[in-house]
Amino acid sequence: MIVTYLFVFLFLGMMGYICHFAVTNKQELINNSYNARQGMLLAKNRRGTIYSKDGEILARTKTAEDGTEIREYPFANVFAHAVGYSTNGRMGVEALGNYYLINSNEPLSMKISDDMTGTKYTGDSIYTTFDVDLQQVAYQALGIYKGAIVVTEPSTGRILAMVSKPDFDPNMIDSIWEELIADEDSSVLLNRVTQGMYPPGSTFKIVTALEYIKENPDTYRNYGYNCVGSFAKGADKINCYHGTSHGSVNFASSFAKSCNSSFANIGLSLDKTSFDGTLSKLLFNSELPLKSTYSKSKIIVEENMTDADMMQVSIGQGKTQISPMHLNMITCAIANGGKLMKPYAVDRVENSEGSLVRQFNQSDYGNLMTKEEARILTELMEEVVKTGTGRKLSGLSYTAAGKTGSAEYNTVKGDSHAWFTGFAPVEEPQICVTIIVEGAGSGGDFAVPIAKRIFDAYFEGMENGENS
């Protein structure tokens, strides 16, 4: 009898768990490509519309006279990775919001009317956080280069723009699909913002500087170094970009001028255990608070690593890899007083009549650093714009802070990706921009001008009352 009761208890417990799992993971279960219920829902519901934050249509379903449904993307390549596609799999917002797009919360009276006319119910609509003007500016600014741009609002985590190149026309996804998957070297479908992995180059000096400040809170301003264009430790040598000799530099000017020699020297002074803890706090080798598909950033700092490896790590080279989205999150935390807001692209869901189905509110992940550390890093990044490698952002109608990077990616001398990450205005940051231009060279020469175009467009929009 006891055994019988035990099995009954276990059975009831298992059934309870399955029911609980089904309820709490309802969206994930329906979104699973093996779940036949998706087909059942699409048989009676027409896939909903995706809008920008200002109500411009980014994706919609059009029905031909013969009843054939065609998914249309009015902006074609511009939102290719951000909005994505919904056939041959899904990506972008089409994937993030699939559960809502294939369900319908039409009023009962409209459903009755649809039933009488044999018309499908209208799926719910998604309003994103994307700004069409900023997306177009970013897309055009990246031009023919491969790379990625992400624009966010540091105080909320809203993603305003997301561009990845090379791109594709989602209107043509069915016809080009076989070609794309047959090309093993193709990276067109890769969203470089969240999945691209790159050496961060000198943008990583933000992280190295943070660790040095943590270890030397009272004396970091006393730091001094004489740069002769290179730094050597035994047989290992680090060169400044183009072999530039920066002369006598302090901590702030080392950062502003992006002096590799000085930061290699700083790196060798750091406590590796402490540094590893800081990296963990900044989400390296960790899960990121993102809903979309992403790659984990990678770095190795351990007690037994060589001086040569530590020197490379200190300037963002070696085996260190980061995604543009992760770097943007670190930059947003600095702009937001140390607190990271979780990035998000879906603002709300509405039914066909405009009634609210669900509102997605901003949420904070937590502090990546203290307010004081964020303030000091902001000062350093502001100096980059005033006197350093980001001077093309100085003397404008708004103030900006940032860090450039020229990240070497192979053994060929001079081959480097151009980076910039920063925010504006310094006094009350409203927009954060992270850019990588693959193989372009200097961040100051190639990435900063792109950032300027995006900042200009944003603040012109503010003046015209478009960004609210």
Residue pairs with C-beta under 8 A, 6 or more apart in sequence:
22 29
26 99
27 99
29 35
30 37
30 38
30 41
30 98
30 99
30 102
31 38
31 95
31 98
31 99
33 89
38 98
38 102
41 102
41 103
42 102
44 104
44 120
44 121
45 102
45 103
45 104
45 120
45 121
45 122
45 123
46 61
46 63
46 69
46 120
46 121
46 122
46 123
47 61
47 69
47 71
47 86
47 101
47 102
47 123
48 61
48 100
48 101
48 102
48 104
48 122
48 123
48 124
48 125
48 126
49 57
49 59
49 60
49 61
49 123
49 125
49 126
50 57
50 58
50 59
50 60
50 83
50 93
50 94
50 97
50 101
50 125
50 126
50 128
51 57
51 58
51 125
51 126
51 127
51 128
52 58
52 127
52 128
52 130
52 131
52 132
53 127
53 128
53 129
53 130
53 131
53 158
53 160
53 347
54 131
54 132
54 466
55 127
56 74
56 132
57 74
58 73
58 74
58 75
58 79
58 83
58 93
58 128
58 130
59 71
59 72
59 73
59 83
59 86
59 93
59 94
59 170
60 71
60 72
60 74
61 69
61 70
61 71
61 72
61 123
62 69
62 70
62 72
63 69
63 70
64 70
71 85
71 86
71 87
71 170
71 171
72 171
73 79
73 83
73 85
73 169
73 170
73 171
75 83
75 132
75 135
75 136
76 169
76 170
76 171
77 139
77 167
77 168
77 169
77 170
78 135
78 136
78 139
78 163
79 92
79 130
79 135
79 170
80 164
80 167
80 168
80 169
80 170
81 91
81 92
81 162
81 163
81 164
81 167
81 191
81 192
81 193
82 92
82 93
82 128
82 130
82 135
82 159
82 161
82 162
82 163
82 345
83 92
83 93
83 94
83 128
83 130
83 170
84 90
84 91
84 92
84 93
84 94
84 95
84 170
85 91
85 92
85 94
85 170
85 173
86 94
86 98
86 101
87 173
87 174
88 173
88 174
88 177
90 98
91 189
91 191
91 293
92 191
92 292
93 126
93 128
93 345
93 346
94 101
95 292
95 293
96 291
96 292
96 345
96 346
97 126
97 346
97 349
100 123
100 124
100 126
100 349
100 357
100 358
101 123
101 124
101 125
101 126
102 123
103 123
103 124
104 111
104 121
104 122
104 123
104 124
104 351
104 352
105 124
105 351
105 355
105 357
106 114
106 121
106 122
106 351
106 352
106 353
107 351
107 353
107 355
110 121
110 122
110 352
110 353
111 121
113 119
114 120
114 121
114 122
122 351
122 352
124 349
124 350
124 351
124 352
124 357
125 349
125 350
125 351
125 352
126 346
126 348
126 349
127 346
127 347
127 348
127 349
127 350
128 345
128 346
128 347
129 153
129 158
129 159
129 160
129 344
129 345
129 346
129 347
130 159
130 160
130 161
130 162
130 345
131 151
131 160
131 161
131 461
131 467
133 457
133 461
133 466
134 151
134 160
134 161
134 454
134 457
134 458
134 461
135 160
135 161
135 162
135 163
137 161
137 453
137 454
137 457
138 149
138 151
138 161
138 163
138 450
138 454
139 163
141 149
141 449
141 450
141 453
141 454
142 149
142 163
142 165
142 435
142 437
142 450
145 165
145 437
145 438
145 439
145 440
146 165
146 166
146 192
146 437
146 438
146 439
147 164
147 165
147 192
147 417
147 435
147 436
147 437
147 438
147 440
148 163
148 164
148 165
148 191
148 192
148 193
148 196
148 324
148 435
148 436
149 161
149 162
149 163
149 193
149 324
149 433
149 434
149 435
149 450
149 454
150 159
150 161
150 162
150 163
150 193
150 324
150 325
150 328
150 433
150 434
151 159
151 160
151 161
151 162
151 431
151 432
151 433
151 454
151 458
152 158
152 159
152 160
152 328
152 332
152 343
152 431
152 432
153 160
153 430
153 431
153 432
154 331
154 332
154 333
154 335
154 336
154 341
154 423
154 429
154 430
154 431
154 432
155 336
155 341
155 429
155 430
156 341
156 362
157 332
157 340
157 341
157 342
157 343
157 344
157 362
157 363
158 343
158 344
158 345
158 347
158 362
159 343
159 344
159 345
160 431
161 454
162 191
162 193
162 345
163 193
164 190
164 191
164 192
164 193
164 196
165 192
166 187
166 188
167 188
168 176
168 180
168 188
168 189
169 176
180 186
180 188
180 189
190 196
191 292
191 293
192 324
192 436
193 323
193 324
193 325
194 290
194 292
194 293
194 294
194 295
194 323
194 324
194 325
195 293
195 294
195 295
195 323
196 295
196 323
196 324
196 436
197 295
197 297
197 298
197 321
197 322
197 323
198 321
198 322
198 323
198 324
198 407
198 409
198 417
198 419
198 436
198 438
199 316
199 317
199 318
199 320
199 321
199 322
199 407
199 408
199 409
199 417
200 316
200 320
200 322
200 327
200 405
200 407
200 419
201 315
201 316
201 317
201 405
201 406
201 407
201 408
201 416
201 417
201 419
201 443
202 241
202 258
202 260
202 315
202 316
202 389
202 403
202 404
202 405
202 406
202 407
202 419
202 443
203 316
203 327
203 403
203 404
203 405
203 407
203 419
203 420
203 421
203 443
204 313
204 314
204 315
204 316
204 320
204 322
204 405
205 255
205 258
205 263
205 314
205 315
205 316
205 403
206 330
206 331
206 334
206 377
206 381
206 403
206 421
207 278
207 279
207 282
207 330
208 263
208 266
208 267
208 270
208 314
208 315
209 251
209 255
209 266
209 377
209 380
210 278
210 282
210 369
210 373
210 377
211 270
211 274
211 275
211 278
212 220
212 223
212 251
212 266
212 269
212 270
213 220
213 373
213 376
213 377
214 274
214 278
214 373
215 270
215 271
215 274
216 223
220 251
221 250
221 251
221 252
223 250
223 251
223 254
223 266
224 248
224 249
224 250
225 248
225 249
225 250
225 254
225 259
225 261
225 262
225 265
226 247
226 248
226 249
227 240
227 245
227 246
227 247
227 248
227 249
227 254
227 259
227 261
227 262
228 245
228 261
229 239
229 240
229 243
229 244
229 245
229 246
229 261
230 237
230 238
230 239
230 240
230 243
230 261
231 237
231 238
231 260
231 261
231 262
231 264
231 265
231 311
232 238
233 264
233 268
233 307
233 308
233 311
234 307
236 306
236 307
236 308
236 311
238 260
238 261
238 264
238 311
238 312
238 315
239 260
239 261
240 246
240 259
240 260
240 261
241 258
241 260
241 406
241 442
246 253
246 254
246 257
246 259
246 261
246 262
249 257
249 259
249 262
251 380
252 379
252 380
252 383
253 259
253 383
253 387
253 388
254 262
254 263
254 266
255 380
255 383
255 384
255 388
255 403
256 380
256 383
256 384
256 386
256 387
256 388
256 389
257 388
257 389
258 384
258 388
258 389
258 403
258 404
258 405
258 406
260 315
263 314
263 315
264 311
264 314
264 315
266 314
267 310
267 311
267 313
267 314
267 315
268 307
268 310
268 311
268 314
270 310
270 314
272 301
272 302
272 303
272 305
272 310
273 303
275 301
276 301
276 302
279 285
279 299
279 301
280 286
281 368
281 369
282 330
282 368
282 369
283 297
283 326
283 329
283 330
283 368
284 297
284 298
284 299
284 322
285 296
285 297
285 298
285 299
286 296
287 296
288 294
288 296
288 325
288 326
288 329
289 340
289 342
289 343
289 365
290 325
290 342
290 343
291 344
291 345
292 345
294 323
294 325
294 326
295 323
297 321
297 322
297 323
297 326
298 319
298 320
298 321
298 322
299 313
299 319
299 320
299 321
300 309
300 313
300 319
301 310
301 313
305 313
309 318
309 319
312 318
312 319
312 320
313 320
316 405
316 407
317 407
317 408
324 434
324 435
324 436
325 343
325 434
327 419
327 421
327 434
328 343
328 421
328 432
328 433
328 434
329 340
329 343
330 368
330 421
331 402
331 421
331 422
331 423
331 432
331 434
332 340
332 341
332 343
332 423
332 432
333 339
333 340
333 367
333 368
333 369
333 374
334 369
334 374
334 377
334 378
334 381
334 423
335 374
335 378
335 401
335 423
335 429
335 432
336 374
336 429
337 371
337 374
337 375
338 367
338 368
338 369
338 370
338 371
338 373
338 374
339 364
339 365
339 366
339 367
339 368
340 364
340 365
340 366
340 367
340 368
341 362
341 363
341 364
341 365
342 362
342 363
342 364
342 365
344 360
344 362
346 360
347 359
347 360
348 356
348 357
348 358
348 359
348 360
349 356
349 357
349 358
350 356
350 357
351 357
369 377
378 401
378 426
381 401
381 402
381 403
381 422
382 399
382 400
382 401
382 426
384 390
384 401
384 402
384 403
384 404
384 422
385 391
385 393
385 394
385 399
385 400
385 401
385 402
385 422
386 394
388 404
389 404
389 442
389 443
389 444
389 448
390 400
390 402
390 403
390 404
390 420
390 422
390 444
390 448
391 444
392 444
392 448
392 449
392 452
393 400
393 402
393 422
393 424
393 448
393 451
393 452
393 455
394 400
396 452
396 455
396 456
397 459
398 424
398 425
398 455
398 459
399 424
399 425
399 426
399 427
400 422
400 423
400 424
400 425
400 426
400 451
400 455
401 422
401 423
401 424
401 426
402 420
402 421
402 422
402 423
402 448
402 451
403 419
403 420
403 421
403 422
404 418
404 419
404 420
404 442
404 443
404 444
404 447
404 448
405 417
405 418
405 419
405 420
405 421
405 443
405 447
406 416
406 417
406 418
406 419
406 441
406 442
406 443
407 416
407 417
407 419
408 415
408 416
409 415
409 416
409 417
409 439
414 441
415 439
416 439
416 440
416 441
416 442
417 436
417 437
417 438
417 439
417 440
418 435
418 436
418 437
418 440
418 441
418 442
418 443
418 445
418 446
418 447
419 435
419 436
419 443
419 447
420 433
420 434
420 435
420 443
420 447
420 448
420 450
420 451
421 432
421 433
421 434
421 435
422 432
422 433
422 451
423 429
423 430
423 431
423 432
423 433
424 430
424 431
424 455
424 458
424 459
430 458
430 462
430 467
431 454
431 455
431 458
433 451
433 454
433 455
435 447
435 450
435 451
436 447
437 446
437 447
437 450
440 446
440 447
458 467
461 467
